[in-house]
Amino acid sequence: MKLSKEWWQTVRFAIKEEGRTVRLISILVTVGVIAVVLIAASNGVSVAIG
């Protein structure tokens, strides 16, 4: 419960700080792009090998 409360406070603080929110969004987008690239790369390799 305590950990969840601290996490929520951190989230609220991040939302208040525009810069931190933008940074958080950019990090999430970067992680998503990397995941898509890895999936595309693995599929591309499979297609190339096949």
PDB file of N, CA, C and O in Angstrom:
ATOM      1  N   MET A   1       0.846  -1.200   0.000  1.00  0.00           N
ATOM      2  CA  MET A   1       0.000   0.000   0.000  1.00  0.00           C
ATOM      3  C   MET A   1       0.877   1.243   0.000  1.00  0.00           C
ATOM      4  O   MET A   1       0.625   2.195  -0.738  1.00  0.00           O
ATOM      5  N   LYS A   2       1.895   1.224   0.824  1.00  0.00           N
ATOM      6  CA  LYS A   2       2.787   2.374   0.910  1.00  0.00           C
ATOM      7  C   LYS A   2       3.493   2.606  -0.420  1.00  0.00           C
ATOM      8  O   LYS A   2       3.622   3.742  -0.876  1.00  0.00           O
ATOM      9  N   LEU A   3       3.950   1.518  -1.037  1.00  0.00           N
ATOM     10  CA  LEU A   3       4.663   1.627  -2.305  1.00  0.00           C
ATOM     11  C   LEU A   3       3.744   2.217  -3.375  1.00  0.00           C
ATOM     12  O   LEU A   3       4.162   3.070  -4.157  1.00  0.00           O
ATOM     13  N   SER A   4       2.481   1.755  -3.404  1.00  0.00           N
ATOM     14  CA  SER A   4       1.523   2.268  -4.375  1.00  0.00           C
ATOM     15  C   SER A   4       1.293   3.762  -4.160  1.00  0.00           C
ATOM     16  O   SER A   4       1.207   4.525  -5.122  1.00  0.00           O
ATOM     17  N   LYS A   5       1.193   4.177  -2.898  1.00  0.00           N
ATOM     18  CA  LYS A   5       0.964   5.590  -2.589  1.00  0.00           C
ATOM     19  C   LYS A   5       2.146   6.422  -3.063  1.00  0.00           C
ATOM     20  O   LYS A   5       1.955   7.485  -3.654  1.00  0.00           O
ATOM     21  N   GLU A   6       3.359   5.955  -2.813  1.00  0.00           N
ATOM     22  CA  GLU A   6       4.544   6.688  -3.254  1.00  0.00           C
ATOM     23  C   GLU A   6       4.573   6.764  -4.775  1.00  0.00           C
ATOM     24  O   GLU A   6       4.914   7.799  -5.348  1.00  0.00           O
ATOM     25  N   TRP A   7       4.211   5.651  -5.428  1.00  0.00           N
ATOM     26  CA  TRP A   7       4.198   5.617  -6.892  1.00  0.00           C
ATOM     27  C   TRP A   7       3.196   6.641  -7.419  1.00  0.00           C
ATOM     28  O   TRP A   7       3.490   7.368  -8.368  1.00  0.00           O
ATOM     29  N   TRP A   8       2.007   6.700  -6.803  1.00  0.00           N
ATOM     30  CA  TRP A   8       0.969   7.635  -7.231  1.00  0.00           C
ATOM     31  C   TRP A   8       1.443   9.077  -7.048  1.00  0.00           C
ATOM     32  O   TRP A   8       1.204   9.925  -7.908  1.00  0.00           O
ATOM     33  N   GLN A   9       2.121   9.355  -5.917  1.00  0.00           N
ATOM     34  CA  GLN A   9       2.641  10.703  -5.683  1.00  0.00           C
ATOM     35  C   GLN A   9       3.670  11.050  -6.750  1.00  0.00           C
ATOM     36  O   GLN A   9       3.706  12.181  -7.235  1.00  0.00           O
ATOM     37  N   THR A  10       4.503  10.088  -7.116  1.00  0.00           N
ATOM     38  CA  THR A  10       5.510  10.320  -8.154  1.00  0.00           C
ATOM     39  C   THR A  10       4.833  10.623  -9.476  1.00  0.00           C
ATOM     40  O   THR A  10       5.254  11.520 -10.207  1.00  0.00           O
ATOM     41  N   VAL A  11       3.769   9.866  -9.785  1.00  0.00           N
ATOM     42  CA  VAL A  11       3.038  10.090 -11.037  1.00  0.00           C
ATOM     43  C   VAL A  11       2.416  11.481 -11.040  1.00  0.00           C
ATOM     44  O   VAL A  11       2.507  12.201 -12.034  1.00  0.00           O
ATOM     45  N   ARG A  12       1.781  11.861  -9.926  1.00  0.00           N
ATOM     46  CA  ARG A  12       1.147  13.186  -9.846  1.00  0.00           C
ATOM     47  C   ARG A  12       2.197  14.276  -9.998  1.00  0.00           C
ATOM     48  O   ARG A  12       1.959  15.274 -10.679  1.00  0.00           O
ATOM     49  N   PHE A  13       3.353  14.098  -9.372  1.00  0.00           N
ATOM     50  CA  PHE A  13       4.424  15.088  -9.465  1.00  0.00           C
ATOM     51  C   PHE A  13       4.904  15.191 -10.906  1.00  0.00           C
ATOM     52  O   PHE A  13       5.163  16.289 -11.399  1.00  0.00           O
ATOM     53  N   ALA A  14       5.023  14.052 -11.584  1.00  0.00           N
ATOM     54  CA  ALA A  14       5.470  14.048 -12.977  1.00  0.00           C
ATOM     55  C   ALA A  14       4.456  14.772 -13.854  1.00  0.00           C
ATOM     56  O   ALA A  14       4.827  15.487 -14.785  1.00  0.00           O
ATOM     57  N   ILE A  15       3.165  14.581 -13.550  1.00  0.00           N
ATOM     58  CA  ILE A  15       2.123  15.247 -14.334  1.00  0.00           C
ATOM     59  C   ILE A  15       2.199  16.757 -14.120  1.00  0.00           C
ATOM     60  O   ILE A  15       2.008  17.532 -15.058  1.00  0.00           O
ATOM     61  N   LYS A  16       2.477  17.170 -12.888  1.00  0.00           N
ATOM     62  CA  LYS A  16       2.589  18.604 -12.611  1.00  0.00           C
ATOM     63  C   LYS A  16       3.763  19.208 -13.369  1.00  0.00           C
ATOM     64  O   LYS A  16       3.658  20.314 -13.899  1.00  0.00           O
ATOM     65  N   GLU A  17       4.865  18.498 -13.421  1.00  0.00           N
ATOM     66  CA  GLU A  17       6.054  19.010 -14.107  1.00  0.00           C
ATOM     67  C   GLU A  17       5.957  18.682 -15.590  1.00  0.00           C
ATOM     68  O   GLU A  17       6.127  17.531 -15.992  1.00  0.00           O
ATOM     69  N   GLU A  18       5.681  19.708 -16.405  1.00  0.00           N
ATOM     70  CA  GLU A  18       5.525  19.484 -17.839  1.00  0.00           C
ATOM     71  C   GLU A  18       6.755  18.843 -18.449  1.00  0.00           C
ATOM     72  O   GLU A  18       6.651  17.891 -19.222  1.00  0.00           O
ATOM     73  N   GLY A  19       7.920  19.368 -18.099  1.00  0.00           N
ATOM     74  CA  GLY A  19       9.161  18.837 -18.655  1.00  0.00           C
ATOM     75  C   GLY A  19       9.318  17.365 -18.355  1.00  0.00           C
ATOM     76  O   GLY A  19       9.695  16.579 -19.225  1.00  0.00           O
ATOM     77  N   ARG A  20       9.026  16.991 -17.109  1.00  0.00           N
ATOM     78  CA  ARG A  20       9.156  15.581 -16.735  1.00  0.00           C
ATOM     79  C   ARG A  20       8.128  14.734 -17.468  1.00  0.00           C
ATOM     80  O   ARG A  20       8.418  13.603 -17.858  1.00  0.00           O
ATOM     81  N   THR A  21       6.921  15.278 -17.660  1.00  0.00           N
ATOM     82  CA  THR A  21       5.885  14.527 -18.373  1.00  0.00           C
ATOM     83  C   THR A  21       6.312  14.289 -19.808  1.00  0.00           C
ATOM     84  O   THR A  21       6.188  13.179 -20.325  1.00  0.00           O
ATOM     85  N   VAL A  22       6.819  15.338 -20.453  1.00  0.00           N
ATOM     86  CA  VAL A  22       7.275  15.207 -21.838  1.00  0.00           C
ATOM     87  C   VAL A  22       8.401  14.186 -21.911  1.00  0.00           C
ATOM     88  O   VAL A  22       8.452  13.373 -22.834  1.00  0.00           O
ATOM     89  N   ARG A  23       9.300  14.231 -20.937  1.00  0.00           N
ATOM     90  CA  ARG A  23      10.415  13.280 -20.914  1.00  0.00           C
ATOM     91  C   ARG A  23       9.901  11.856 -20.735  1.00  0.00           C
ATOM     92  O   ARG A  23      10.382  10.929 -21.387  1.00  0.00           O
ATOM     93  N   LEU A  24       8.917  11.685 -19.846  1.00  0.00           N
ATOM     94  CA  LEU A  24       8.341  10.362 -19.613  1.00  0.00           C
ATOM     95  C   LEU A  24       7.686   9.833 -20.884  1.00  0.00           C
ATOM     96  O   LEU A  24       7.870   8.671 -21.248  1.00  0.00           O
ATOM     97  N   ILE A  25       6.912  10.701 -21.565  1.00  0.00           N
ATOM     98  CA  ILE A  25       6.250  10.299 -22.806  1.00  0.00           C
ATOM     99  C   ILE A  25       7.283   9.921 -23.858  1.00  0.00           C
ATOM    100  O   ILE A  25       7.127   8.917 -24.553  1.00  0.00           O
ATOM    101  N   SER A  26       8.344  10.725 -23.977  1.00  0.00           N
ATOM    102  CA  SER A  26       9.375  10.442 -24.976  1.00  0.00           C
ATOM    103  C   SER A  26      10.048   9.106 -24.683  1.00  0.00           C
ATOM    104  O   SER A  26      10.371   8.357 -25.605  1.00  0.00           O
ATOM    105  N   ILE A  27      10.263   8.804 -23.399  1.00  0.00           N
ATOM    106  CA  ILE A  27      10.878   7.526 -23.026  1.00  0.00           C
ATOM    107  C   ILE A  27       9.946   6.374 -23.411  1.00  0.00           C
ATOM    108  O   ILE A  27      10.394   5.369 -23.963  1.00  0.00           O
ATOM    109  N   LEU A  28       8.651   6.520 -23.121  1.00  0.00           N
ATOM    110  CA  LEU A  28       7.695   5.468 -23.465  1.00  0.00           C
ATOM    111  C   LEU A  28       7.647   5.272 -24.975  1.00  0.00           C
ATOM    112  O   LEU A  28       7.617   4.138 -25.452  1.00  0.00           O
ATOM    113  N   VAL A  29       7.639   6.374 -25.733  1.00  0.00           N
ATOM    114  CA  VAL A  29       7.611   6.293 -27.196  1.00  0.00           C
ATOM    115  C   VAL A  29       8.865   5.597 -27.701  1.00  0.00           C
ATOM    116  O   VAL A  29       8.797   4.743 -28.584  1.00  0.00           O
ATOM    117  N   THR A  30      10.023   5.970 -27.131  1.00  0.00           N
ATOM    118  CA  THR A  30      11.290   5.354 -27.548  1.00  0.00           C
ATOM    119  C   THR A  30      11.261   3.854 -27.301  1.00  0.00           C
ATOM    120  O   THR A  30      11.662   3.072 -28.163  1.00  0.00           O
ATOM    121  N   VAL A  31      10.784   3.448 -26.119  1.00  0.00           N
ATOM    122  CA  VAL A  31      10.707   2.016 -25.803  1.00  0.00           C
ATOM    123  C   VAL A  31       9.772   1.311 -26.786  1.00  0.00           C
ATOM    124  O   VAL A  31      10.075   0.215 -27.258  1.00  0.00           O
ATOM    125  N   GLY A  32       8.642   1.938 -27.092  1.00  0.00           N
ATOM    126  CA  GLY A  32       7.695   1.344 -28.041  1.00  0.00           C
ATOM    127  C   GLY A  32       8.308   1.197 -29.420  1.00  0.00           C
ATOM    128  O   GLY A  32       8.146   0.162 -30.066  1.00  0.00           O
ATOM    129  N   VAL A  33       9.015   2.227 -29.878  1.00  0.00           N
ATOM    130  CA  VAL A  33       9.654   2.182 -31.196  1.00  0.00           C
ATOM    131  C   VAL A  33      10.692   1.065 -31.236  1.00  0.00           C
ATOM    132  O   VAL A  33      10.768   0.314 -32.209  1.00  0.00           O
ATOM    133  N   ILE A  34      11.489   0.960 -30.174  1.00  0.00           N
ATOM    134  CA  ILE A  34      12.514  -0.095 -30.116  1.00  0.00           C
ATOM    135  C   ILE A  34      11.845  -1.468 -30.187  1.00  0.00           C
ATOM    136  O   ILE A  34      12.329  -2.356 -30.889  1.00  0.00           O
ATOM    137  N   ALA A  35      10.741  -1.646 -29.468  1.00  0.00           N
ATOM    138  CA  ALA A  35      10.033  -2.931 -29.482  1.00  0.00           C
ATOM    139  C   ALA A  35       9.536  -3.237 -30.890  1.00  0.00           C
ATOM    140  O   ALA A  35       9.684  -4.362 -31.368  1.00  0.00           O
ATOM    141  N   VAL A  36       8.946  -2.241 -31.563  1.00  0.00           N
ATOM    142  CA  VAL A  36       8.442  -2.437 -32.931  1.00  0.00           C
ATOM    143  C   VAL A  36       9.587  -2.775 -33.873  1.00  0.00           C
ATOM    144  O   VAL A  36       9.461  -3.664 -34.715  1.00  0.00           O
ATOM    145  N   VAL A  37      10.705  -2.069 -33.734  1.00  0.00           N
ATOM    146  CA  VAL A  37      11.869  -2.321 -34.595  1.00  0.00           C
ATOM    147  C   VAL A  37      12.389  -3.739 -34.380  1.00  0.00           C
ATOM    148  O   VAL A  37      12.726  -4.432 -35.339  1.00  0.00           O
ATOM    149  N   LEU A  38      12.455  -4.168 -33.121  1.00  0.00           N
ATOM    150  CA  LEU A  38      12.932  -5.528 -32.832  1.00  0.00           C
ATOM    151  C   LEU A  38      12.000  -6.566 -33.450  1.00  0.00           C
ATOM    152  O   LEU A  38      12.462  -7.548 -34.032  1.00  0.00           O
ATOM    153  N   ILE A  39      10.691  -6.352 -33.325  1.00  0.00           N
ATOM    154  CA  ILE A  39       9.721  -7.290 -33.905  1.00  0.00           C
ATOM    155  C   ILE A  39       9.858  -7.297 -35.426  1.00  0.00           C
ATOM    156  O   ILE A  39       9.886  -8.361 -36.045  1.00  0.00           O
ATOM    157  N   ALA A  40       9.943  -6.111 -36.027  1.00  0.00           N
ATOM    158  CA  ALA A  40      10.090  -6.014 -37.480  1.00  0.00           C
ATOM    159  C   ALA A  40      11.390  -6.664 -37.930  1.00  0.00           C
ATOM    160  O   ALA A  40      11.424  -7.353 -38.949  1.00  0.00           O
ATOM    161  N   ALA A  41      12.456  -6.447 -37.173  1.00  0.00           N
ATOM    162  CA  ALA A  41      13.759  -7.025 -37.523  1.00  0.00           C
ATOM    163  C   ALA A  41      13.695  -8.547 -37.453  1.00  0.00           C
ATOM    164  O   ALA A  41      14.188  -9.229 -38.351  1.00  0.00           O
ATOM    165  N   SER A  42      13.092  -9.084 -36.394  1.00  0.00           N
ATOM    166  CA  SER A  42      13.007 -10.546 -36.260  1.00  0.00           C
ATOM    167  C   SER A  42      12.149 -11.120 -37.378  1.00  0.00           C
ATOM    168  O   SER A  42      12.472 -12.175 -37.925  1.00  0.00           O
ATOM    169  N   ASN A  43      11.049 -10.434 -37.728  1.00  0.00           N
ATOM    170  CA  ASN A  43      10.201 -10.904 -38.824  1.00  0.00           C
ATOM    171  C   ASN A  43      10.957 -10.807 -40.141  1.00  0.00           C
ATOM    172  O   ASN A  43      10.878 -11.707 -40.976  1.00  0.00           O
ATOM    173  N   GLY A  44      11.690  -9.712 -40.325  1.00  0.00           N
ATOM    174  CA  GLY A  44      12.463  -9.531 -41.553  1.00  0.00           C
ATOM    175  C   GLY A  44      13.511 -10.613 -41.698  1.00  0.00           C
ATOM    176  O   GLY A  44      13.712 -11.153 -42.786  1.00  0.00           O
ATOM    177  N   VAL A  45      14.185 -10.934 -40.593  1.00  0.00           N
ATOM    178  CA  VAL A  45      15.204 -11.988 -40.621  1.00  0.00           C
ATOM    179  C   VAL A  45      14.554 -13.322 -40.950  1.00  0.00           C
ATOM    180  O   VAL A  45      15.094 -14.103 -41.734  1.00  0.00           O
ATOM    181  N   SER A  46      13.389 -13.588 -40.349  1.00  0.00           N
ATOM    182  CA  SER A  46      12.696 -14.852 -40.605  1.00  0.00           C
ATOM    183  C   SER A  46      12.311 -14.943 -42.078  1.00  0.00           C
ATOM    184  O   SER A  46      12.483 -15.988 -42.705  1.00  0.00           O
ATOM    185  N   VAL A  47      11.788 -13.842 -42.630  1.00  0.00           N
ATOM    186  CA  VAL A  47      11.389 -13.827 -44.038  1.00  0.00           C
ATOM    187  C   VAL A  47      12.611 -14.011 -44.923  1.00  0.00           C
ATOM    188  O   VAL A  47      12.560 -14.757 -45.901  1.00  0.00           O
ATOM    189  N   ALA A  48      13.716 -13.334 -44.589  1.00  0.00           N
ATOM    190  CA  ALA A  48      14.937 -13.429 -45.389  1.00  0.00           C
ATOM    191  C   ALA A  48      15.466 -14.860 -45.372  1.00  0.00           C
ATOM    192  O   ALA A  48      15.873 -15.391 -46.405  1.00  0.00           O
ATOM    193  N   ILE A  49      15.457 -15.480 -44.194  1.00  0.00           N
ATOM    194  CA  ILE A  49      15.955 -16.858 -44.080  1.00  0.00           C
ATOM    195  C   ILE A  49      15.007 -17.811 -44.803  1.00  0.00           C
ATOM    196  O   ILE A  49      15.439 -18.723 -45.508  1.00  0.00           O
ATOM    197  N   GLY A  50      13.697 -17.580 -44.613  1.00  0.00           N
ATOM    198  CA  GLY A  50      12.713 -18.464 -45.232  1.00  0.00           C
ATOM    199  C   GLY A  50      12.705 -18.272 -46.730  1.00  0.00           C
ATOM    200  O   GLY A  50      11.938 -18.931 -47.433  1.00  0.00           O
TER     201      GLY A  50
END
